[in-house]
Amino acid sequence: MAVKLGTENKRNVVIAAILLSVVVYLGITQLLSGPPHPQTAATAPAATTPSARRTPKTDAASGEDTGEARKVPTMNLDPTLHLERLKASESIEYAGTGRNIFSMDSAPPVRIEKTLASARPDPRKAAVYTPPPAPRPPAIDLKFFGYSVAKDGARRAFLLHGEDIFDAGVGEIVDHRFKVISITPTGVQVTDLGYNNTQTLPLESN
């Protein structure tokens, strides 16, 4: 008995046939290729330096690296305590030109002599300041060359200042600067008002 299929049913049958063919093809391919091999990740070799290079320790039975550190041989190491060497080092004495600082019986250090006097001046003996002497006043540049006597006995002196001649009595001022203090037959006493200096001028002969 034949079954009639519609147009849509025919399309579904064709798609199912194609999918079945693909599944069968993939199954045959997997069977022919054999069991899959696991992919191992490639690891880069670790960089080693001469100071960090070590000899891997391998297992004698399997030949694989066990990851243990290499044992250092101790044939050149001597852990024995040599007392004779320590005694020899203790017998070494300090040989210097001065005092032995490691001995209590050594001679004392040389005593440094005390200085006779300090280089700094003693403030208690500070020098007393002596002011310089005052300058001497200048000499009075007048010349006494004569005098006159009045009827009452009063004297007047004749004084020469440069080319000028002055007739002055006691108490009068000559040339706005010199004051006559006293007049005698042998001299006249004059005061320089600018310096407050009094001098006696002798009588000069012509």
C-alpha positions as CSV (number, residue, x, y, z in Angstrom):
1,M,0.0,0.0,0.0
2,A,1.5,3.3,-1.1
3,V,1.5,6.3,1.1
4,K,1.0,9.6,-0.6
5,L,3.2,12.4,0.9
6,G,2.6,16.1,0.5
7,T,5.1,18.6,-0.8
8,E,6.1,19.8,2.7
9,N,6.6,16.2,3.9
10,K,8.9,15.5,1.0
11,R,11.1,18.4,1.9
12,N,11.4,17.2,5.5
13,V,12.4,13.7,4.4
14,V,15.2,15.1,2.1
15,I,16.6,17.3,5.0
16,A,16.6,14.3,7.3
17,A,18.4,12.1,4.8
18,I,21.1,14.8,4.3
19,L,21.7,15.1,8.1
20,L,21.9,11.3,8.4
21,S,24.5,11.1,5.7
22,V,26.7,13.8,7.4
23,V,26.5,11.9,10.8
24,V,27.5,8.7,9.1
25,Y,30.4,10.3,7.4
26,L,31.8,11.9,10.6
27,G,31.5,8.5,12.4
28,I,33.5,6.7,9.7
29,T,36.2,9.4,9.8
30,Q,36.6,9.1,13.5
31,L,36.9,5.3,13.4
32,L,39.6,5.4,10.7
33,S,41.8,8.1,12.4
34,G,42.3,6.0,15.6
35,P,42.2,7.2,19.2
36,P,43.0,10.9,19.8
37,H,46.4,11.8,21.2
38,P,46.4,14.4,24.1
39,Q,48.2,17.6,23.0
40,T,51.1,18.5,25.3
41,A,51.8,22.2,25.8
42,A,55.3,23.2,24.6
43,T,57.3,24.7,27.4
44,A,60.2,27.0,26.8
45,P,63.5,25.8,28.4
46,A,64.3,27.8,31.5
47,A,67.2,30.1,31.1
48,T,70.2,29.1,33.2
49,T,73.3,31.0,34.2
50,P,76.6,29.5,35.2
51,S,76.0,30.5,38.8
52,A,72.4,29.0,38.9
53,R,73.1,25.9,36.8
54,R,72.6,22.7,38.7
55,T,73.0,19.0,37.8
56,P,69.6,17.4,37.9
57,K,69.4,14.3,40.1
58,T,67.7,11.4,38.3
59,D,66.2,8.3,39.6
60,A,68.3,5.3,38.7
61,A,65.2,3.1,38.1
62,S,63.1,5.4,36.0
63,G,65.7,7.9,34.7
64,E,63.4,10.9,35.6
65,D,64.4,14.1,37.4
66,T,63.4,13.9,41.1
67,G,63.7,17.7,41.7
68,E,66.1,17.4,44.7
69,A,69.1,19.6,45.3
70,R,72.6,18.4,44.5
71,K,74.6,17.3,47.5
72,V,77.9,19.2,47.9
73,P,81.0,17.0,48.6
74,T,82.6,17.7,52.0
75,M,86.1,16.3,51.3
76,N,87.7,19.8,51.5
77,L,85.8,21.0,54.6
78,D,87.5,20.5,58.0
79,P,85.2,21.2,61.0
80,T,87.9,20.3,63.5
81,L,88.8,23.1,66.0
82,H,92.6,23.6,66.0
83,L,93.6,24.9,69.4
84,E,97.3,25.3,68.5
85,R,96.4,27.8,65.7
86,L,94.3,29.8,68.2
87,K,97.2,29.8,70.7
88,A,99.6,31.0,68.0
89,S,97.3,33.9,67.1
90,E,97.0,34.9,70.7
91,S,100.7,35.0,71.2
92,I,101.1,37.8,68.7
93,E,102.0,41.0,70.5
94,Y,101.3,44.6,69.4
95,A,104.6,46.0,68.1
96,G,104.4,49.7,67.8
97,T,106.6,52.7,68.6
98,G,104.4,53.9,71.4
99,R,102.6,52.5,74.4
100,N,101.2,49.0,74.2
101,I,97.4,49.5,74.5
102,F,96.8,45.8,75.1
103,S,98.9,45.6,78.2
104,M,98.2,46.9,81.8
105,D,101.9,46.7,82.7
106,S,103.2,48.9,79.9
107,A,104.9,52.2,80.5
108,P,102.7,55.2,80.9
109,P,102.4,57.6,78.0
110,V,104.8,60.4,77.7
111,R,103.6,63.4,79.7
112,I,103.2,66.6,77.7
113,E,104.8,69.6,79.3
114,K,102.5,72.4,80.2
115,T,103.0,75.6,78.2
116,L,104.7,78.4,80.0
117,A,102.2,81.1,79.0
118,S,98.9,81.2,77.2
119,A,98.8,82.7,73.7
120,R,95.6,84.5,74.6
121,P,96.0,87.7,76.6
122,D,94.7,87.7,80.2
123,P,91.5,89.8,80.4
124,R,92.4,90.8,84.0
125,K,95.6,92.3,82.8
126,A,94.2,94.3,79.9
127,A,96.4,97.2,78.8
128,V,95.2,100.6,80.1
129,Y,94.3,102.9,77.2
130,T,96.4,106.0,77.3
131,P,95.0,108.8,75.1
132,P,97.4,110.6,72.9
133,P,98.6,114.0,74.2
134,A,96.6,117.0,73.2
135,P,98.1,118.9,70.3
136,R,100.0,122.0,71.5
137,P,98.4,125.3,70.5
138,P,100.3,127.3,67.9
139,A,102.6,130.1,68.9
140,I,101.2,133.6,69.0
141,D,102.6,135.4,65.9
142,L,102.9,138.8,67.5
143,K,106.1,140.8,68.0
144,F,106.5,143.2,71.0
145,F,108.9,145.9,69.9
146,G,108.1,148.8,72.3
147,Y,105.7,150.5,74.7
148,S,104.7,153.9,76.0
149,V,103.8,155.2,79.4
150,A,101.0,157.7,80.1
151,K,101.0,160.4,82.8
152,D,99.0,158.1,85.0
153,G,101.5,155.4,84.6
154,A,99.5,153.2,82.3
155,R,101.5,151.4,79.7
156,R,100.5,150.7,76.1
157,A,102.3,148.1,74.0
158,F,103.3,148.3,70.3
159,L,102.7,145.0,68.6
160,L,103.6,143.9,65.1
161,H,101.3,141.3,63.3
162,G,102.7,140.8,59.8
163,E,102.9,144.3,58.3
164,D,100.2,145.7,60.7
165,I,101.2,147.7,63.8
166,F,98.9,147.8,66.8
167,D,98.9,150.1,69.8
168,A,97.1,148.2,72.6
169,G,96.6,148.7,76.3
170,V,95.7,146.2,79.0
171,G,92.4,144.5,78.3
172,E,92.2,145.4,74.6
173,I,92.0,142.9,71.7
174,V,94.4,142.9,68.8
175,D,93.2,141.8,65.4
176,H,90.0,140.3,66.8
177,R,91.9,137.4,68.3
178,F,94.7,138.4,70.8
179,K,93.9,140.0,74.2
180,V,96.5,141.9,76.1
181,I,96.7,140.8,79.7
182,S,99.6,142.8,81.1
183,I,102.5,145.0,79.9
184,T,105.9,145.2,81.5
185,P,109.2,146.9,80.3
186,T,110.6,143.5,79.3
187,G,107.5,141.7,77.9
188,V,103.8,141.6,77.2
189,Q,101.4,138.8,78.2
190,V,98.9,138.0,75.5
191,T,96.1,135.4,75.3
192,D,95.1,133.6,72.1
193,L,91.2,133.6,72.4
194,G,90.9,130.8,69.8
195,Y,92.9,128.3,71.8
196,N,92.6,129.9,75.2
197,N,96.4,129.9,75.3
198,T,98.3,132.6,77.1
199,Q,101.9,133.4,76.3
200,T,104.5,136.0,77.2
201,L,106.1,137.9,74.3
202,P,109.6,139.3,75.1
203,L,110.6,142.8,74.1
204,E,112.5,142.6,70.9
205,S,115.2,145.2,70.0
206,N,115.2,147.0,66.7
